[in-house]
Structure formats: structure tokens, C-alpha cells
């Protein structure tokens, strides 16, 4: 889907740098994919921590999922 949005130049440059993409569209698409995946992980972990799932894992496995340094 094509959309038109206004994004500050500095933000576009940062996204291009972090994604190693020279073109804007692929850089933004990758950044959005990463953002969505991060939010999904956060929601899942919140459910696990609240006991709202039958997911069973060790503490070490759970802590590795919350490591924000990993993409």
C-alpha cells in the first residue's frame, strides 16, 4: 500500500542508518517490521508475566526474550 506521510529528515536519516538501507521506502518498511515484532514480543511477555497463558519456560529463556539489544 502506498501512503504519504511527513517525517522529519533527521528521523529518516536515523532509520536509514540503523537499517543500513540507502532508499527511504525499504528503510521505513524494515523499521516498521522491527517495531511491530518488538510490540508483539512485549505483549506476549506481559501475558506470560501476568499468568494469562499456559506458556511454560525457564527464567533464563524468559529473560532472553526481554533483551532489547537483540533485534
Protein Blocks (a to p, Z undefined) as FASTA:
>chain_A
ZZdddddfklmmmmmmmnopabfklmmmmmmmmmmmmmmmmmmmmmmmnopafbdcdfkl
mmmmmmmkbZZ
